Each structure stands twice: as C-alpha cells, then as structure tokens.
C-alpha cells in the first residue's frame, strides 16, 4: 500500500513536469492540442513500459 502511495505521488509529479514541458513548445491558445498531445505521450509511455515489464517477467519465469 505504501508503494502504491509513493507511485501516485511520483505520477503526479511527472504529470506537472510533462505539462510544463509541453507548454514550452505549444502556445497557450492551443490548450486542447496540448492536452491531446500530453494524453498521447503518457499513453505511449504506459504501453511501452507495461509491455517491457511483461517481457521481463516472462524471462524471469514468474
């Protein structure tokens, strides 16, 4: 449970960091575009990380 809590805190920190990074490259008037770009980037990262963790788990044999 503590691990999950720390994971949530880390995710929220990355959330803000990525938002600020995207704001530097996309003007303020393009709010919807930046939200979709952010959602796509986070989704891609989640899929890649989940896939790789699954492969590692298979190699370990658990």
C-alpha positions in Angstrom: 0.0 0.0 0.0 2.8 2.4 0.8 4.4 1.6 -2.6 1.2 2.5 -4.3 1.0 5.8 -2.5 4.6 6.7 -3.5 3.8 5.6 -7.0 0.9 8.0 -7.1 3.0 10.9 -5.7 5.6 10.2 -8.4 3.0 10.1 -11.1 1.5 13.4 -10.0 5.0 15.0 -10.0 5.7 13.7 -13.5 2.2 14.9 -14.6 3.1 18.5 -13.7 6.6 18.3 -15.2 5.4 16.9 -18.5 2.6 19.6 -18.7 5.1 22.4 -18.2 7.4 20.9 -20.9 4.6 20.7 -23.4 3.6 24.3 -22.6 7.0 25.5 -23.7 6.5 24.0 -27.2 2.8 24.7 -27.8 1.4 28.2 -27.4 -1.2 28.8 -24.7 -4.0 29.3 -27.2 -3.7 25.7 -28.3 -5.0 24.2 -25.0 -6.9 21.3 -26.5 -4.0 20.3 -28.7 -1.6 20.3 -25.8 -4.0 18.1 -23.7 -4.3 15.6 -26.5 -0.5 15.6 -27.1 0.0 15.0 -23.4 -2.5 12.2 -23.3 -0.9 10.5 -26.3 2.6 10.8 -24.8 1.5 9.4 -21.5 -0.4 6.6 -23.1 2.5 5.6 -25.3 4.8 5.6 -22.3 2.4 3.4 -20.3 2.0 0.9 -23.1 5.8 0.7 -23.8 6.6 0.3 -20.1 3.9 -2.2 -19.4 4.9 -4.3 -22.5 8.6 -4.3 -21.4 7.8 -5.2 -17.8 5.7 -8.1 -19.1 8.6 -9.4 -21.2 11.0 -9.1 -18.3 8.5 -11.0 -16.1 8.3 -13.8 -18.8 12.2 -14.0 -18.9 12.4 -14.3 -15.1 9.7 -17.0 -15.2 7.2 -15.7 -12.7 
